[in-house]
């Protein structure tokens, strides 16, 4: 449950692109083949080496000679070109190429853009990228992946706690930070912790159950009673 | 063709552009939409055939050399789990395992045109005429091929996991893959094909987990908001504060109704107002549509905020406090007589008691958590759009008109977005992105900002419902007279003028349907205005009122929720008048066994104690009540009931639901957990819309522009105790689950408030202010 961003975790195969573009498809076998081919291609590895020095710079001021910033995301350094005042949300999505955080309102009202900063849940739509230099940013991708899901992610899968799923990354990032401060919460405490997060599909009951399951406090018969 | 192929980037292009970054893996059975779209097309048309033949099995399914069955569906996944259920019914009919199936959704020229994905109709359609029939027809054809190959008659064959074998001779087998060898099945959909008997179901009826969920909870899922093309620019829209640039003077309104009013033109765009900003590529204007395209997303946002735009005398919106009077007194365009049986006036004239009441439903929002987004690439006479639309073919028609491009040179790829619950901005933003891409010649991604989405969405329509009914001396309803007025503007794509972006771009709005219609339809109109109870005489009239103020469009259970709220509340008023138990009173007025069963299932689960409402007088300021509502959704698209228990704080007016029981008969249950998830969603969204939601506006514009000004329900406001009863009918056709139960939530709450307090709430939402006012009246 070390999710403070210091651990490269299960995403260690991910390589840092010079100009990231999010892979635009939920994928089948074809993509798996492509992924292996891409990682074997070698070009990406060079980019990572080049950015290794970025970590050193980030420790000093977060500034790169070209005027860009280096930010540490899911345990890896990324050089970014955004203006310092740019909301972290757009930088993580468009420059780092992550999908585990979403634009919902831009007003810190809905929670779908939630990431963790040094382990604390923050709204990336209201966090300037310059404010995270030298700090550990963790996104949903930093917790786990399909092959190696984080316990919370596994619980969300087990409880089928997503419909459209757009709000779910923020829910999980908030819940993960919350469980670190309160490992065995009651359902009421979970609802309170998630009260700043909106879900329009009405997945609330499953979300609460998933957090309970991850915390090991889900008792049989809790939640929705389902007959028929 | 090289140029054409470049229009759709291939996976290799993405790999190159990404420099090796691969965010998404997984989901072997969940075919990537872009992968599917990028597959080479045949023939000379750049995007394949204009339409895919519906009557050919190969249009619906293909068997690969490795045995994988690829399903092509014209109905899309909106977050409700229909892709999983669709794969289940195909796996069932073909006798292949669920993991051996994969599915491609709605791409024009690649998948059959199954119309709009809406109205809880997906599984009903797939079951009755779509994928189930295609799969059963495919099985029949494959067994015929196998019979020839194995030299036996088809009745000697059985199938397991896609392998056909001869009963009693295990040495004789052939797989589907060997029969087809990567080629076509070459059969037609058969109307006479006999799908499996329910007794043989192995996959249907199982709670198979959804394969999109792991990707959605790990950040590996690609929403339309995540589509990235090489060289892509970012766009944002700039719109007037009022959702209409039209003038609403009486004479102008008359011209609107005639469809002859030209839309007001944009007064001025001051491009110098953003000259100091970085990254601006272009300010795009077309008639009154204004957009800004920039290199980076944050640059487009900053430019859209800074751009100075002057609008030409926008119309005033009506006074919200008199909205319902306005709706009822606005000229009616379209009168429909939906039922007229018996002599209602005579029945009411001789009735023992006659009561009447007027119910009101506000404009409400779809309220997608992710504002609408689309990516478009328009160049060299070709247009390709990635969209969360509910209707790719209709949107293709819209875009072809909008862009003046032949439909054969337009392709719309469905990519799932944030949940839409009806027509949110998904189509509208596709038009915006297409115009901005056409103006720049580059791929452009446009996402609406929160306020864009909220002030310009196709709101669920406001409605007024007026009811009159009479009881005889025995407490039975003898006459039922129902009228409703629905305020509408716009609709689904086809003409661009049906959606705001098209109107702003200068396309005429469709002429509202005029009264009288060519042939007044008698019977079910699909809007739940026809009673689901049986009365000796009844009359149902529905009035379409065109209003030039706000755009409207289907919102989860469109009009059906409004009508069900009014009719189930009024049934309760009549039950109270008859001093009858509300459950017994309903059962007295129906012999529809499916309605009876869901009512009984909900009542039993809620431990309903028979007695009339309101409840006996309660001491203290917290009053407890229970209420029931039921309906036959859309005439025949499922049967639902809900029993809600709640408390009313008579000091604050706050209504707190403590238990919700919902029951549903949706025919055969394909995926029980999937059904339950949808019903949970219906309950939660229903509570939210009943207790909290109302689009606010004043003369100057829409005031509900964010989650503070349009609050929806949160975790802490939900009751702990919800119960779901599925009434499974394995031998009856599958029906919809996506929006049936939400239809009965408002009625059940209103009836429970009456039970608790003796006060009847006739206007949604039931806010504390409104409840308090009713208590003090």
Interface residues (C-beta under 8 A of the other chain):
Chain A: X14 X15 X16 X17 X18 X19 X20 X21 X22 X23 X24 X25 X26 X27 X28 X29 X30 X31 X32 X34 X35 X37 X38 X39 X41 X43 X44 X47 X82 X83 X86 X87 X90 X93 X94 X97 X98 X99 X100 X101 X102 X103 X104 X105 X106 X107 X109 X110 X112 X139 X140 X141 X143 X144 X145 X146 X147 X149 X153 X156 X157 X160 X161 X162 X163 X164 X165 X166 X167 X168 X169 X172 X187 X190 X191 X192 X194 X195 X197 X198 X199 X200 X201 X202 X203 X204 X205 X206 X207 X208 X224 X225 X226 X227 X228
Chain B: X11 X12 X14 X15 X17 X18 X19 X20 X21 X22 X23 X24 X25 X26 X27 X28 X29 X30 X31 X32 X33 X34 X35 X78 X79 X80 X81 X102 X209 X210 X212 X213 X214 X215 X216 X217 X218 X219 X220 X221 X222 X223 X225 X226 X227 X228 X229 X230 X278 X296 X297 X298 X301 X367 X368 X369 X370 X371 X416 X417 X418 X419 X421 X447 X449 X450 X601 X605 X663 X669 X672 X673 X676 X677 X678 X680 X681 X682 X683 X684 X685 X706 X707 X708 X712 X714 X715 X716 X718 X720 X721 X722 X723 X724 X725 X726 X727 X728
